Amino acid sequence: MGKLFVIEGVDGAGKNTLARRLVSAWERDGLDVARIGFPRYDRSVHADLAAEALKGGHGDTAGSVHAMALLFALDRRDAVAEIRELLSHNDIVLLDRYVASNAAYTAARLEQSSDGEAVEWIEELEFARFGVPIPDVQILLDVPVALAAERAASRESADAARARDAYERDGSLQSRTSAVYVRLAESNWVSPWRVVAADVDPDRLAAELFNQPSAARKVTP
């Protein structure tokens, strides 16, 4: 059984860049690596509905915090079999966003902390009810919110296809989400966390992650 790692962080934090560098480091060491990005746009009807809602579609769907959280959660529920299959055939499965993203954004939208009802609801819904695999390690890419916002805006300017959605354009939401993420990491929510900065050495991080013992609760029954 392979190890399951997750990269978390606010929009524009640099998750995709870090993910690519980690994959390259592991593959240079001869490891088999698979990678999935959530939400699974263009692959999951739930992810596509969520994306459309955040860009003004489907009436008042985006205004419902719990409706949006359910769409993102259902995307992961539909990916459970794929994740487990990848874990059985690879040394490492790396996820760009996962359950903690839903927990952080949901709590932030409701202006709750990491120990509020929203985070508890997401944990029960996704891990207990939907049975999504529990990560071995969750990596928080912790960068200043202002820098992340600048990167997201620059990315949008360079590529019209990557226009920011309602979440990405809401600076206050991004700040609150970042604060929830930090608290989740501090409490090692669900499984062990690693907090890294933008200048983290990907080769060193890759080695440290792979050599860390697996989480006892990695995959739910």
DRENDREN-682257 format. One record per atom (N, C-alpha, C): residue number from 1; x, y, z. Coordinates in nm, 3 decimals, always signed. Example, Ala and Ser with C-alpha at 12.3 -4.5 7.8 and 13.67 -1.06 7.14 Angstrom:
2
(1 (+1.319 -0.569 +0.780))
(1 (+1.230 -0.450 +0.780))
(1 (+1.320 -0.330 +0.780))
(2 (+1.285 -0.225 +0.708))
(2 (+1.367 -0.106 +0.714))
(2 (+1.290 +0.003 +0.787))
This chain:
221
(1 (+0.083 -0.119 +0.000))
(1 (+0.000 +0.000 +0.000))
(1 (+0.087 +0.125 +0.000))
(2 (+0.060 +0.215 -0.094))
(2 (+0.137 +0.337 -0.102))
(2 (+0.101 +0.437 +0.005))
(3 (+0.177 +0.544 +0.010))
(3 (+0.152 +0.651 +0.106))
(3 (+0.070 +0.761 +0.039))
(4 (-0.019 +0.820 +0.119))
(4 (-0.107 +0.924 +0.069))
(4 (-0.068 +1.058 +0.130))
(5 (-0.025 +1.150 +0.044))
(5 (+0.015 +1.284 +0.087))
(5 (-0.077 +1.388 +0.025))
(6 (-0.099 +1.496 +0.098))
(6 (-0.188 +1.602 +0.053))
(6 (-0.118 +1.737 +0.067))
(7 (-0.135 +1.823 -0.033))
(7 (-0.086 +1.961 -0.023))
(7 (-0.206 +2.053 -0.009))
(8 (-0.205 +2.136 +0.093))
(8 (-0.313 +2.231 +0.118))
(8 (-0.260 +2.373 +0.120))
(9 (-0.350 +2.470 +0.104))
(9 (-0.312 +2.611 +0.108))
(9 (-0.416 +2.694 +0.036))
(10 (-0.414 +2.824 +0.060))
(10 (-0.511 +2.912 -0.005))
(10 (-0.481 +2.923 -0.153))
(11 (-0.575 +2.980 -0.227))
(11 (-0.557 +2.996 -0.371))
(11 (-0.438 +3.086 -0.400))
(12 (-0.350 +3.039 -0.489))
(12 (-0.232 +3.116 -0.525))
(12 (-0.111 +3.088 -0.436))
(13 (-0.123 +2.993 -0.346))
(13 (-0.013 +2.964 -0.253))
(13 (+0.106 +2.899 -0.325))
(14 (+0.080 +2.832 -0.437))
(14 (+0.188 +2.763 -0.508))
(14 (+0.182 +2.613 -0.495))
(15 (+0.063 +2.560 -0.468))
(15 (+0.048 +2.416 -0.448))
(15 (+0.086 +2.335 -0.571))
(16 (+0.043 +2.382 -0.688))
(16 (+0.072 +2.309 -0.810))
(16 (+0.222 +2.302 -0.837))
(17 (+0.291 +2.413 -0.814))
(17 (+0.436 +2.415 -0.834))
(17 (+0.506 +2.320 -0.738))
(18 (+0.468 +2.323 -0.610))
(18 (+0.529 +2.233 -0.513))
(18 (+0.499 +2.088 -0.548))
(19 (+0.376 +2.060 -0.590))
(19 (+0.339 +1.924 -0.626))
(19 (+0.427 +1.871 -0.739))
(20 (+0.447 +1.952 -0.842))
(20 (+0.531 +1.910 -0.955))
(20 (+0.674 +1.880 -0.909))
(21 (+0.727 +1.964 -0.821))
(21 (+0.864 +1.945 -0.776))
(21 (+0.878 +1.822 -0.688))
(22 (+0.777 +1.794 -0.606))
(22 (+0.781 +1.673 -0.523))
(22 (+0.775 +1.548 -0.610))
(23 (+0.686 +1.550 -0.707))
(23 (+0.675 +1.435 -0.798))
(23 (+0.807 +1.410 -0.869))
(24 (+0.870 +1.516 -0.916))
(24 (+0.999 +1.502 -0.986))
(24 (+1.104 +1.442 -0.894))
(25 (+1.106 +1.487 -0.768))
(25 (+1.205 +1.437 -0.672))
(25 (+1.184 +1.289 -0.645))
(26 (+1.059 +1.249 -0.626))
(26 (+1.032 +1.108 -0.598))
(26 (+1.062 +1.020 -0.719))
(27 (+1.028 +1.068 -0.838))
(27 (+1.053 +0.989 -0.957))
(27 (+1.201 +0.974 -0.984))
(28 (+1.280 +1.075 -0.951))
(28 (+1.426 +1.062 -0.965))
(28 (+1.481 +0.953 -0.875))
(29 (+1.411 +0.928 -0.764))
(29 (+1.452 +0.822 -0.673))
(29 (+1.394 +0.687 -0.711))
(30 (+1.329 +0.681 -0.824))
(30 (+1.276 +0.555 -0.874))
(30 (+1.143 +0.514 -0.816))
(31 (+1.070 +0.606 -0.755))
(31 (+0.941 +0.574 -0.694))
(31 (+0.828 +0.592 -0.795))
(32 (+0.727 +0.510 -0.781))
(32 (+0.606 +0.524 -0.864))
(32 (+0.511 +0.621 -0.795))
(33 (+0.473 +0.728 -0.866))
(33 (+0.393 +0.834 -0.807))
(33 (+0.270 +0.863 -0.893))
(34 (+0.156 +0.880 -0.829))
(34 (+0.034 +0.923 -0.896))
(34 (-0.013 +1.052 -0.831))
(35 (-0.078 +1.134 -0.909))
(35 (-0.120 +1.265 -0.859))
(35 (-0.263 +1.297 -0.902))
(36 (-0.342 +1.350 -0.810))
(36 (-0.478 +1.395 -0.841))
(36 (-0.496 +1.534 -0.785))
(37 (-0.561 +1.621 -0.862))
(37 (-0.595 +1.754 -0.814))
(37 (-0.744 +1.763 -0.787))
(38 (-0.780 +1.815 -0.670))
(38 (-0.920 +1.839 -0.638))
(38 (-0.944 +1.989 -0.633))
(39 (-1.063 +2.032 -0.678))
(39 (-1.173 +1.956 -0.739))
(39 (-1.130 +1.899 -0.876))
(40 (-1.192 +1.789 -0.915))
(40 (-1.154 +1.722 -1.039))
(40 (-1.235 +1.780 -1.156))
(41 (-1.203 +1.903 -1.191))
(41 (-1.275 +1.970 -1.300))
(41 (-1.261 +1.893 -1.431))
(42 (-1.369 +1.890 -1.506))
(42 (-1.378 +1.818 -1.634))
(42 (-1.376 +1.667 -1.618))
(43 (-1.376 +1.619 -1.495))
(43 (-1.383 +1.475 -1.470))
(43 (-1.500 +1.439 -1.381))
(44 (-1.544 +1.533 -1.301))
(44 (-1.649 +1.508 -1.202))
(44 (-1.764 +1.606 -1.221))
(45 (-1.886 +1.554 -1.233))
(45 (-2.001 +1.642 -1.249))
(45 (-2.018 +1.731 -1.128))
(46 (-1.986 +1.680 -1.009))
(46 (-2.001 +1.760 -0.887))
(46 (-1.901 +1.876 -0.886))
(47 (-1.777 +1.850 -0.927))
(47 (-1.677 +1.956 -0.933))
(47 (-1.716 +2.061 -1.037))
(48 (-1.766 +2.016 -1.152))
(48 (-1.805 +2.111 -1.256))
(48 (-1.924 +2.196 -1.213))
(49 (-2.019 +2.136 -1.144))
(49 (-2.133 +2.213 -1.094))
(49 (-2.087 +2.319 -0.994))
(50 (-1.992 +2.282 -0.908))
(50 (-1.939 +2.376 -0.810))
(50 (-1.869 +2.492 -0.879))
(51 (-1.788 +2.460 -0.980))
(51 (-1.716 +2.564 -1.054))
(51 (-1.813 +2.658 -1.123))
(52 (-1.918 +2.603 -1.183))
(52 (-2.018 +2.685 -1.251))
(52 (-2.092 +2.773 -1.152))
(53 (-2.122 +2.719 -1.034))
(53 (-2.192 +2.798 -0.932))
(53 (-2.107 +2.915 -0.886))
(54 (-1.976 +2.891 -0.869))
(54 (-1.887 +2.998 -0.823))
(54 (-1.866 +3.105 -0.929))
(55 (-1.907 +3.078 -1.051))
(55 (-1.898 +3.178 -1.157))
(55 (-2.035 +3.231 -1.196))
(56 (-2.133 +3.212 -1.105))
(56 (-2.264 +3.273 -1.123))
(56 (-2.374 +3.182 -1.172))
(57 (-2.344 +3.057 -1.197))
(57 (-2.445 +2.965 -1.247))
(57 (-2.527 +2.899 -1.137))
(58 (-2.634 +2.833 -1.180))
(58 (-2.719 +2.751 -1.091))
(58 (-2.782 +2.832 -0.978))
(59 (-2.833 +2.946 -1.014))
(59 (-2.911 +3.025 -0.919))
(59 (-2.834 +3.065 -0.794))
(60 (-2.892 +3.033 -0.678))
(60 (-2.831 +3.075 -0.551))
(60 (-2.746 +2.966 -0.487))
(61 (-2.703 +2.867 -0.566))
(61 (-2.625 +2.755 -0.510))
(61 (-2.500 +2.803 -0.439))
(62 (-2.426 +2.895 -0.501))
(62 (-2.301 +2.942 -0.442))
(62 (-2.324 +3.014 -0.310))
(63 (-2.443 +3.067 -0.290))
(63 (-2.473 +3.136 -0.165))
(63 (-2.493 +3.043 -0.048))
(64 (-2.515 +2.914 -0.076))
(64 (-2.533 +2.815 +0.031))
(64 (-2.399 +2.752 +0.065))
(65 (-2.350 +2.781 +0.184))
(65 (-2.221 +2.726 +0.227))
(65 (-2.224 +2.574 +0.227))
(66 (-2.330 +2.517 +0.279))
(66 (-2.337 +2.371 +0.291))
(66 (-2.358 +2.303 +0.156))
(67 (-2.433 +2.367 +0.065))
(67 (-2.451 +2.309 -0.068))
(67 (-2.318 +2.300 -0.142))
(68 (-2.239 +2.406 -0.134))
(68 (-2.109 +2.404 -0.200))
(68 (-2.018 +2.299 -0.136))
(69 (-2.018 +2.291 -0.005))
(69 (-1.935 +2.191 +0.064))
(69 (-1.975 +2.050 +0.023))
(70 (-2.105 +2.026 +0.007))
(70 (-2.152 +1.894 -0.034))
(70 (-2.105 +1.859 -0.175))
(71 (-2.107 +1.957 -0.266))
(71 (-2.061 +1.930 -0.402))
(71 (-1.913 +1.890 -0.402))
(72 (-1.832 +1.963 -0.328))
(72 (-1.689 +1.930 -0.322))
(72 (-1.668 +1.794 -0.254))
(73 (-1.747 +1.765 -0.150))
(73 (-1.735 +1.638 -0.081))
(73 (-1.776 +1.521 -0.171))
(74 (-1.882 +1.540 -0.249))
(74 (-1.928 +1.434 -0.339))
(74 (-1.826 +1.406 -0.449))
(75 (-1.753 +1.507 -0.490))
(75 (-1.644 +1.487 -0.586))
(75 (-1.543 +1.388 -0.530))
(76 (-1.506 +1.405 -0.403))
(76 (-1.409 +1.313 -0.341))
(76 (-1.471 +1.175 -0.317))
(77 (-1.598 +1.172 -0.281))
(77 (-1.662 +1.042 -0.261))
(77 (-1.655 +0.958 -0.388))
(78 (-1.677 +1.021 -0.501))
(78 (-1.671 +0.948 -0.628))
(78 (-1.529 +0.907 -0.666))
(79 (-1.429 +0.965 -0.599))
(79 (-1.289 +0.933 -0.630))
(79 (-1.230 +0.828 -0.536))
(80 (-1.308 +0.781 -0.439))
(80 (-1.256 +0.687 -0.338))
(80 (-1.195 +0.563 -0.403))
(81 (-1.268 +0.500 -0.494))
(81 (-1.218 +0.377 -0.557))
(81 (-1.089 +0.405 -0.635))
(82 (-1.084 +0.520 -0.703))
(82 (-0.965 +0.555 -0.780))
(82 (-0.845 +0.576 -0.688))
(83 (-0.865 +0.646 -0.578))
(83 (-0.754 +0.671 -0.484))
(83 (-0.702 +0.540 -0.429))
(84 (-0.791 +0.451 -0.388))
(84 (-0.748 +0.324 -0.331))
(84 (-0.676 +0.238 -0.435))
(85 (-0.725 +0.243 -0.558))
(85 (-0.658 +0.167 -0.664))
(85 (-0.518 +0.222 -0.688))
(86 (-0.505 +0.355 -0.690))
(86 (-0.373 +0.415 -0.709))
(86 (-0.279 +0.382 -0.593))
(87 (-0.333 +0.380 -0.471))
(87 (-0.250 +0.346 -0.355))
(87 (-0.199 +0.203 -0.362))
(88 (-0.277 +0.116 -0.423))
(88 (-0.236 -0.024 -0.431))
(88 (-0.132 -0.049 -0.539))
(89 (-0.112 +0.049 -0.630))
(89 (-0.018 +0.028 -0.740))
(89 (+0.096 +0.130 -0.745))
(90 (+0.102 +0.218 -0.647))
(90 (+0.207 +0.321 -0.646))
(90 (+0.269 +0.333 -0.508))
(91 (+0.392 +0.383 -0.506))
(91 (+0.457 +0.409 -0.378))
(91 (+0.397 +0.530 -0.309))
(92 (+0.356 +0.628 -0.389))
(92 (+0.303 +0.754 -0.336))
(92 (+0.186 +0.800 -0.421))
(93 (+0.081 +0.849 -0.354))
(93 (-0.027 +0.920 -0.421))
(93 (-0.030 +1.060 -0.361))
(94 (-0.018 +1.161 -0.445))
(94 (-0.014 +1.300 -0.402))
(94 (-0.141 +1.371 -0.445))
(95 (-0.209 +1.435 -0.350))
(95 (-0.333 +1.507 -0.379))
(95 (-0.313 +1.657 -0.361))
(96 (-0.355 +1.732 -0.460))
(96 (-0.353 +1.878 -0.454))
(96 (-0.492 +1.921 -0.408))
(97 (-0.504 +1.958 -0.283))
(97 (-0.629 +1.984 -0.210))
(97 (-0.699 +1.852 -0.175))
(98 (-0.768 +1.856 -0.060))
(98 (-0.840 +1.736 -0.017))
(98 (-0.945 +1.779 +0.085))
(99 (-0.973 +1.698 +0.183))
(99 (-1.082 +1.725 +0.277))
(99 (-1.057 +1.850 +0.360))
(100 (-0.933 +1.873 +0.399))
(100 (-0.902 +1.991 +0.480))
(100 (-0.938 +2.120 +0.409))
(101 (-0.930 +2.120 +0.277))
(101 (-0.969 +2.238 +0.200))
(101 (-1.117 +2.267 +0.221))
(102 (-1.198 +2.163 +0.215))
(102 (-1.342 +2.180 +0.238))
(102 (-1.369 +2.228 +0.380))
(103 (-1.296 +2.171 +0.475))
(103 (-1.313 +2.210 +0.615))
(103 (-1.275 +2.356 +0.637))
(104 (-1.161 +2.397 +0.580))
(104 (-1.111 +2.533 +0.602))
(104 (-1.201 +2.637 +0.536))
(105 (-1.239 +2.614 +0.412))
(105 (-1.322 +2.712 +0.342))
(105 (-1.463 +2.718 +0.398))
(106 (-1.518 +2.601 +0.436))
(106 (-1.652 +2.600 +0.493))
(106 (-1.655 +2.675 +0.625))
(107 (-1.558 +2.647 +0.711))
(107 (-1.550 +2.717 +0.840))
(107 (-1.530 +2.866 +0.818))
(108 (-1.444 +2.902 +0.723))
(108 (-1.417 +3.043 +0.698))
(108 (-1.541 +3.116 +0.646))
(109 (-1.616 +3.051 +0.558))
(109 (-1.737 +3.115 +0.506))
(109 (-1.839 +3.138 +0.616))
(110 (-1.842 +3.047 +0.713))
(110 (-1.936 +3.059 +0.825))
(110 (-1.877 +3.140 +0.940))
(111 (-1.753 +3.188 +0.920))
(111 (-1.681 +3.264 +1.022))
(111 (-1.668 +3.186 +1.152))
(112 (-1.633 +3.058 +1.136))
(112 (-1.609 +2.970 +1.250))
(112 (-1.460 +2.939 +1.259))
(113 (-1.419 +2.888 +1.373))
(113 (-1.280 +2.847 +1.393))
(113 (-1.264 +2.699 +1.357))
(114 (-1.143 +2.650 +1.373))
(114 (-1.115 +2.511 +1.337))
(114 (-1.181 +2.410 +1.430))
(115 (-1.226 +2.455 +1.546))
(115 (-1.292 +2.364 +1.640))
(115 (-1.444 +2.385 +1.641))
(116 (-1.496 +2.446 +1.535))
(116 (-1.639 +2.470 +1.526))
(116 (-1.716 +2.355 +1.464))
(117 (-1.846 +2.374 +1.450))
(117 (-1.934 +2.269 +1.397))
(117 (-1.905 +2.236 +1.251))
(118 (-1.863 +2.336 +1.173))
(118 (-1.840 +2.313 +1.030))
(118 (-1.729 +2.210 +1.008))
(119 (-1.617 +2.226 +1.076))
(119 (-1.506 +2.132 +1.059))
(119 (-1.546 +1.993 +1.108))
(120 (-1.618 +1.987 +1.218))
(120 (-1.665 +1.858 +1.269))
(120 (-1.758 +1.791 +1.168))
(121 (-1.846 +1.870 +1.106))
(121 (-1.940 +1.816 +1.007))
(121 (-1.866 +1.761 +0.885))
(122 (-1.769 +1.836 +0.835))
(122 (-1.691 +1.790 +0.719))
(122 (-1.617 +1.661 +0.751))
(123 (-1.556 +1.653 +0.869))
(123 (-1.483 +1.532 +0.907))
(123 (-1.576 +1.411 +0.912))
(124 (-1.692 +1.429 +0.972))
(124 (-1.788 +1.319 +0.982))
(124 (-1.840 +1.281 +0.843))
(125 (-1.871 +1.380 +0.761))
(125 (-1.927 +1.355 +0.629))
(125 (-1.829 +1.282 +0.538))
(126 (-1.708 +1.334 +0.526))
(126 (-1.615 +1.280 +0.427))
(126 (-1.540 +1.156 +0.474))
(127 (-1.486 +1.162 +0.594))
(127 (-1.406 +1.047 +0.641))
(127 (-1.493 +0.934 +0.695))
(128 (-1.593 +0.968 +0.776))
(128 (-1.675 +0.864 +0.837))
(128 (-1.783 +0.812 +0.744))
(129 (-1.863 +0.902 +0.688))
(129 (-1.976 +0.858 +0.605))
(129 (-1.934 +0.818 +0.465))
(130 (-1.852 +0.900 +0.398))
(130 (-1.811 +0.870 +0.261))
(130 (-1.691 +0.777 +0.255))
(131 (-1.619 +0.762 +0.365))
(131 (-1.507 +0.668 +0.369))
(131 (-1.389 +0.706 +0.283))
(132 (-1.361 +0.836 +0.268))
(132 (-1.244 +0.873 +0.187))
(132 (-1.117 +0.838 +0.265))
(133 (-1.013 +0.796 +0.195))
(133 (-0.888 +0.758 +0.263))
(133 (-0.829 +0.873 +0.344))
(134 (-0.774 +0.839 +0.458))
(134 (-0.710 +0.938 +0.545))
(134 (-0.564 +0.954 +0.505))
(135 (-0.518 +1.076 +0.489))
(135 (-0.379 +1.098 +0.445))
(135 (-0.276 +1.052 +0.549))
(136 (-0.159 +1.014 +0.500))
(136 (-0.047 +0.989 +0.591))
(136 (+0.005 +1.122 +0.645))
(137 (+0.019 +1.220 +0.557))
(137 (+0.066 +1.352 +0.597))
(137 (-0.009 +1.457 +0.516))
(138 (-0.048 +1.565 +0.583))
(138 (-0.107 +1.681 +0.515))
(138 (-0.007 +1.796 +0.524))
(139 (+0.026 +1.853 +0.408))
(139 (+0.127 +1.958 +0.399))
(139 (+0.058 +2.092 +0.379))
(140 (+0.078 +2.183 +0.470))
(140 (+0.024 +2.318 +0.455))
(140 (+0.131 +2.408 +0.396))
(141 (+0.107 +2.457 +0.275))
(141 (+0.197 +2.553 +0.213))
(141 (+0.151 +2.691 +0.261))
(142 (+0.219 +2.740 +0.361))
(142 (+0.178 +2.861 +0.431))
(142 (+0.253 +2.982 +0.376))
(143 (+0.183 +3.062 +0.295))
(143 (+0.241 +3.183 +0.238))
(143 (+0.151 +3.300 +0.275))
(144 (+0.204 +3.421 +0.278))
(144 (+0.120 +3.538 +0.308))
(144 (+0.002 +3.547 +0.212))
(145 (-0.115 +3.577 +0.266))
(145 (-0.235 +3.583 +0.183))
(145 (-0.222 +3.687 +0.072))
(146 (-0.159 +3.799 +0.101))
(146 (-0.142 +3.903 +0.000))
(146 (-0.059 +3.853 -0.117))
(147 (+0.047 +3.778 -0.088))
(147 (+0.131 +3.723 -0.194))
(147 (+0.053 +3.621 -0.276))
(148 (-0.024 +3.536 -0.209))
(148 (-0.105 +3.436 -0.280))
(148 (-0.206 +3.503 -0.372))
(149 (-0.267 +3.611 -0.324))
(149 (-0.366 +3.683 -0.405))
(149 (-0.299 +3.746 -0.527))
(150 (-0.180 +3.799 -0.508))
(150 (-0.106 +3.859 -0.619))
(150 (-0.074 +3.754 -0.725))
(151 (-0.035 +3.635 -0.679))
(151 (-0.004 +3.528 -0.773))
(151 (-0.129 +3.485 -0.850))
(152 (-0.242 +3.473 -0.779))
(152 (-0.366 +3.431 -0.843))
(152 (-0.410 +3.532 -0.948))
(153 (-0.395 +3.660 -0.916))
(153 (-0.432 +3.764 -1.012))
(153 (-0.340 +3.762 -1.133))
(154 (-0.211 +3.740 -1.110))
(154 (-0.114 +3.733 -1.219))
(154 (-0.143 +3.614 -1.309))
(155 (-0.180 +3.503 -1.248))
(155 (-0.213 +3.382 -1.323))
(155 (-0.335 +3.408 -1.412))
(156 (-0.433 +3.480 -1.359))
(156 (-0.553 +3.513 -1.435))
(156 (-0.520 +3.602 -1.553))
(157 (-0.433 +3.700 -1.533))
(157 (-0.395 +3.792 -1.640))
(157 (-0.322 +3.720 -1.753))
(158 (-0.243 +3.620 -1.716))
(158 (-0.164 +3.548 -1.816))
(158 (-0.244 +3.442 -1.891))
(159 (-0.355 +3.397 -1.831))
(159 (-0.433 +3.288 -1.891))
(159 (-0.581 +3.313 -1.865))
(160 (-0.653 +3.354 -1.969))
(160 (-0.795 +3.386 -1.954))
(160 (-0.876 +3.266 -1.909))
(161 (-0.826 +3.145 -1.936))
(161 (-0.898 +3.025 -1.896))
(161 (-0.890 +3.001 -1.745))
(162 (-0.803 +3.077 -1.676))
(162 (-0.786 +3.057 -1.531))
(162 (-0.840 +3.177 -1.454))
(163 (-0.955 +3.227 -1.500))
(163 (-1.020 +3.339 -1.432))
(163 (-1.054 +3.300 -1.289))
(164 (-1.032 +3.391 -1.197))
(164 (-1.060 +3.363 -1.056))
(164 (-1.211 +3.352 -1.031))
(165 (-1.248 +3.259 -0.943))
(165 (-1.388 +3.243 -0.907))
(165 (-1.421 +3.330 -0.786))
(166 (-1.544 +3.316 -0.735))
(166 (-1.589 +3.401 -0.625))
(166 (-1.505 +3.383 -0.499))
(167 (-1.462 +3.261 -0.471))
(167 (-1.378 +3.236 -0.354))
(167 (-1.243 +3.306 -0.369))
(168 (-1.184 +3.291 -0.487))
(168 (-1.049 +3.344 -0.510))
(168 (-1.046 +3.496 -0.507))
(169 (-1.157 +3.559 -0.544))
(169 (-1.162 +3.705 -0.547))
(169 (-1.193 +3.767 -0.411))
(170 (-1.232 +3.686 -0.315))
(170 (-1.272 +3.735 -0.183))
(170 (-1.151 +3.735 -0.089))
(171 (-1.085 +3.849 -0.077))
(171 (-0.965 +3.857 +0.006))
(171 (-0.991 +3.828 +0.152))
(172 (-1.105 +3.871 +0.203))
(172 (-1.140 +3.845 +0.343))
(172 (-1.158 +3.695 +0.367))
(173 (-1.224 +3.629 +0.274))
(173 (-1.243 +3.484 +0.286))
(173 (-1.109 +3.413 +0.283))
(174 (-1.019 +3.454 +0.194))
(174 (-0.888 +3.391 +0.187))
(174 (-0.812 +3.407 +0.318))
(175 (-0.823 +3.524 +0.381))
(175 (-0.753 +3.548 +0.508))
(175 (-0.810 +3.459 +0.618))
(176 (-0.941 +3.448 +0.624))
(176 (-1.004 +3.364 +0.727))
(176 (-0.970 +3.217 +0.702))
(177 (-0.969 +3.178 +0.575))
(177 (-0.936 +3.038 +0.542))
(177 (-0.794 +3.006 +0.583))
(178 (-0.702 +3.098 +0.557))
(178 (-0.563 +3.077 +0.597))
(178 (-0.552 +3.056 +0.747))
(179 (-0.627 +3.134 +0.824))
(179 (-0.622 +3.122 +0.970))
(179 (-0.674 +2.986 +1.015))
(180 (-0.779 +2.937 +0.951))
(180 (-0.832 +2.804 +0.986))
(180 (-0.730 +2.697 +0.951))
(181 (-0.670 +2.708 +0.835))
(181 (-0.567 +2.612 +0.795))
(181 (-0.457 +2.602 +0.901))
(182 (-0.410 +2.716 +0.948))
(182 (-0.302 +2.717 +1.047))
(182 (-0.344 +2.641 +1.173))
(183 (-0.467 +2.663 +1.217))
(183 (-0.516 +2.595 +1.338))
(183 (-0.534 +2.445 +1.314))
(184 (-0.578 +2.407 +1.196))
(184 (-0.591 +2.264 +1.164))
(184 (-0.453 +2.198 +1.169))
(185 (-0.355 +2.265 +1.115))
(185 (-0.218 +2.210 +1.114))
(185 (-0.164 +2.200 +1.256))
(186 (-0.188 +2.303 +1.337))
(186 (-0.138 +2.302 +1.474))
(186 (-0.196 +2.189 +1.556))
(187 (-0.320 +2.151 +1.526))
(187 (-0.386 +2.045 +1.602))
(187 (-0.366 +1.907 +1.538))
(188 (-0.292 +1.901 +1.426))
(188 (-0.276 +1.775 +1.352))
(188 (-0.411 +1.711 +1.326))
(189 (-0.499 +1.791 +1.269))
(189 (-0.636 +1.748 +1.241))
(189 (-0.638 +1.623 +1.153))
(190 (-0.697 +1.517 +1.201))
(190 (-0.717 +1.390 +1.133))
(190 (-0.590 +1.307 +1.119))
(191 (-0.478 +1.369 +1.079))
(191 (-0.352 +1.298 +1.063))
(191 (-0.238 +1.400 +1.076))
(192 (-0.112 +1.354 +1.077))
(192 (-0.001 +1.448 +1.094))
(192 (+0.004 +1.554 +0.984))
(193 (+0.049 +1.676 +1.022))
(193 (+0.065 +1.787 +0.929))
(193 (+0.210 +1.832 +0.927))
(194 (+0.250 +1.889 +0.813))
(194 (+0.378 +1.959 +0.800))
(194 (+0.348 +2.098 +0.746))
(195 (+0.400 +2.200 +0.809))
(195 (+0.383 +2.338 +0.761))
(195 (+0.513 +2.381 +0.694))
(196 (+0.504 +2.423 +0.569))
(196 (+0.623 +2.464 +0.494))
(196 (+0.601 +2.601 +0.433))
(197 (+0.711 +2.671 +0.406))
(197 (+0.706 +2.803 +0.344))
(197 (+0.729 +2.789 +0.194))
(198 (+0.713 +2.901 +0.124))
(198 (+0.726 +2.899 -0.022))
(198 (+0.866 +2.860 -0.066))
(199 (+0.967 +2.885 +0.017))
(199 (+1.105 +2.855 -0.021))
(199 (+1.152 +2.717 +0.026))
(200 (+1.057 +2.630 +0.057))
(200 (+1.093 +2.495 +0.103))
(200 (+1.175 +2.423 -0.004))
(201 (+1.270 +2.342 +0.042))
(201 (+1.351 +2.260 -0.049))
(201 (+1.270 +2.136 -0.085))
(202 (+1.222 +2.124 -0.209))
(202 (+1.135 +2.011 -0.244))
(202 (+1.204 +1.876 -0.234))
(203 (+1.333 +1.869 -0.264))
(203 (+1.405 +1.742 -0.257))
(203 (+1.412 +1.692 -0.113))
(204 (+1.444 +1.782 -0.023))
(204 (+1.453 +1.745 +0.119))
(204 (+1.316 +1.707 +0.173))
(205 (+1.213 +1.787 +0.138))
(205 (+1.078 +1.758 +0.184))
(205 (+1.031 +1.623 +0.132))
(206 (+1.061 +1.594 +0.005))
(206 (+1.020 +1.466 -0.054))
(206 (+1.080 +1.349 +0.023))
(207 (+1.209 +1.359 +0.058))
(207 (+1.276 +1.252 +0.132))
(207 (+1.218 +1.237 +0.272))
(208 (+1.193 +1.349 +0.339))
(208 (+1.139 +1.343 +0.475))
(208 (+0.999 +1.284 +0.477))
(209 (+0.918 +1.319 +0.379))
(209 (+0.781 +1.267 +0.374))
(209 (+0.781 +1.117 +0.350))
(210 (+0.861 +1.072 +0.255))
(210 (+0.859 +0.930 +0.221))
(210 (+0.910 +0.844 +0.336))
(211 (+1.001 +0.898 +0.416))
(211 (+1.057 +0.822 +0.527))
(211 (+0.976 +0.831 +0.655))
(212 (+0.868 +0.907 +0.654))
(212 (+0.784 +0.917 +0.773))
(212 (+0.694 +0.795 +0.784))
(213 (+0.677 +0.739 +0.904))
(213 (+0.590 +0.623 +0.921))
(213 (+0.447 +0.653 +0.876))
(214 (+0.379 +0.552 +0.823))
(214 (+0.242 +0.570 +0.777))
(214 (+0.149 +0.596 +0.895))
(215 (+0.042 +0.673 +0.868))
(215 (-0.058 +0.700 +0.970))
(215 (-0.139 +0.573 +0.995))
(216 (-0.168 +0.547 +1.121))
(216 (-0.238 +0.424 +1.157))
(216 (-0.378 +0.420 +1.099))
(217 (-0.443 +0.540 +1.080))
(217 (-0.580 +0.545 +1.034))
(217 (-0.586 +0.584 +0.888))
(218 (-0.486 +0.547 +0.808))
(218 (-0.476 +0.601 +0.671))
(218 (-0.602 +0.576 +0.589))
(219 (-0.654 +0.457 +0.590))
(219 (-0.770 +0.425 +0.508))
(219 (-0.884 +0.380 +0.597))
(220 (-0.996 +0.445 +0.586))
(220 (-1.109 +0.408 +0.671))
(220 (-1.171 +0.278 +0.623))
(221 (-1.238 +0.205 +0.711))
(221 (-1.299 +0.078 +0.673))
(221 (-1.403 +0.096 +0.563))
